[in-house]
Amino acid sequence: MRKKRLVLAALLGLTPLLAAAITPARAGLFGESDEEKAARIHEQNQDASISDLTQRVHDLEESLRRATGQNESLSHQVQELNDRIDRQKKDFEYRLCALSAQQLGAPEGSDEASVPCGGAAGTGSGAPAQQIAPQQTGTLHLAPPPGVLGTLPAGPASQPAPSAAQGRSQFDAALDLLAKARYDDARAAFRSYADSNPADPLTPQAVYWIGDISFAQKDYAGAARAFAEEIKKYPTSTRAPDSMLKLGQSLIALGQVKEGCTTLGAIPSKYPSASKAVTAKAATERKASCR
């Protein structure tokens, strides 16, 4: 470019010094130089790159803020779920303990202060919800041999009876295991108590709990044996009507529908003073399962 300017000055008969003086004017006349154009384009490109990087940083900051907010929201939801599970667990344990306290002599409907259970009070009393599994195929005999319920011994076996205080302590320990939801241990403890104290007034309660725990665990064969034992050995027990109801339900769950329906149908005549809840449940079960 400079060479062209010198050649132009030579053609015009100008000295190099004068040519240098008029160069800016002629440059403005012919537009910006290549160097100036390149510098301007480079500067524009830098400005565009800086603007693009700034926008990306802004977008990343916005995404981080949204992610932080979502994480806090999820943490709050998880904490609420954990609190809810904890409350339900305490309520369930309280209900079990309240039921256990009733077996120890606490009157039904007593206030919270009279029930020796810690934790939050439950909304009502009752055993855990139980569902009957689909009927199993085949016939399972419940007691050897030949598996007929009537073969259970009619009276308690003769065993050395422990002291009343020792027996009550054993029963209380089994109730405590039940309240702590240690079902296998509780069932074994009730079984041990019933075998060691066949004539104790609390033994019918222990046998009932053996069947009820088995029923809740869907061990319907074990439940049927325990409920049949309750009816056979302790027919006047306050738990006998409930035992007969759950015996019928257990038999139906085992696929022995005919025997189960017969058992349910016999409740009103065998236990005319059974509670309305028991008779209504038996009628509902027969309507659903017995054709």
Secondary structure, 3 states (H helix, E strand, C coil): CHHHHHHHHHHHCCCHHHHHHHHHHHHHHHCCCHHHHHHHHHHHHHHHHHHHHHHHHHHHHHHHHHHHHHHHHHHHHHHHHHHHHHHHHHHHHHHHHHHHHHHCCCCCCCCHHHCCCCCCCCCCCCCCCCCCCCCCCCCCCCCCCCCCHHHCCCCCCCCCCCCHHHHHHHHHHHHHHHHCCCHHHHHHHHHHHHHHCCCCCCHHHHHHHHHHHHHHCCCHHHHHHHHHHHHHHCCCCCCHHHHHHHHHHHHHHCCCHHHHHHHHHCHHHHCCCCCHHHHHHHHHHHHHHCC
